[in-house]
Amino acid sequence: METQNSIPQGQNRQQWNWGFTAGAETWNGRLAMIGFISAVIIELASGQGVLHFWGLM
């Protein structure tokens, strides 16, 4: 059985592709998870919501 590569022959694997690519969506998800966990930690540590913590409310 022959498998297909998602990168055509002769293209650079390190080249950045713009748009809704699998790699971009993976990084978007990772950064969103980091932001959410950071907000939860701030709320637990300070006893206030994030907006109150920053003085916006």
C-alpha positions as CSV (number, residue, x, y, z in Angstrom):
1,M,0.0,0.0,0.0
2,E,1.2,3.4,-0.9
3,T,0.6,6.3,1.5
4,Q,0.2,9.9,0.4
5,N,2.2,12.8,1.8
6,S,0.4,16.0,2.6
7,I,3.5,18.0,1.4
8,P,4.1,17.8,-2.4
9,Q,7.6,16.7,-3.5
10,G,10.0,19.7,-3.7
11,Q,8.3,21.9,-1.2
12,N,10.0,23.1,2.0
13,R,8.4,21.6,5.2
14,Q,9.5,24.7,7.2
15,Q,7.7,27.2,4.9
16,W,4.9,29.0,6.7
17,N,1.5,28.5,5.1
18,W,-1.1,31.2,5.7
19,G,-4.8,30.5,6.2
20,F,-6.8,27.8,7.9
21,T,-4.2,25.1,7.9
22,A,-4.0,22.2,10.3
23,G,-0.9,23.6,11.9
24,A,-2.4,27.1,12.4
25,E,-5.5,25.6,13.9
26,T,-3.4,23.4,16.2
27,W,-1.5,26.5,17.5
28,N,-4.7,28.5,17.8
29,G,-6.2,25.7,20.0
30,R,-3.0,25.5,22.2
31,L,-2.9,29.3,22.8
32,A,-6.7,29.3,23.5
33,M,-6.2,26.6,26.1
34,I,-3.3,28.5,27.7
35,G,-5.4,31.7,27.9
36,F,-8.4,29.9,29.4
37,I,-6.2,28.1,32.1
38,S,-4.5,31.4,32.8
39,A,-7.9,33.1,33.4
40,V,-9.0,30.3,35.7
41,I,-5.8,30.5,37.7
42,I,-6.1,34.3,38.0
43,E,-9.7,33.9,39.2
44,L,-8.8,31.2,41.8
45,A,-5.8,33.1,43.1
46,S,-7.4,36.5,43.4
47,G,-11.0,35.6,44.2
48,Q,-12.1,38.0,41.4
49,G,-13.0,37.7,37.8
50,V,-10.3,38.6,35.2
51,L,-11.9,42.0,34.4
52,H,-12.1,42.9,38.0
53,F,-8.5,41.8,38.5
54,W,-7.4,44.1,35.7
55,G,-9.6,47.0,37.1
56,L,-11.8,47.1,34.0
57,M,-15.0,46.6,36.0
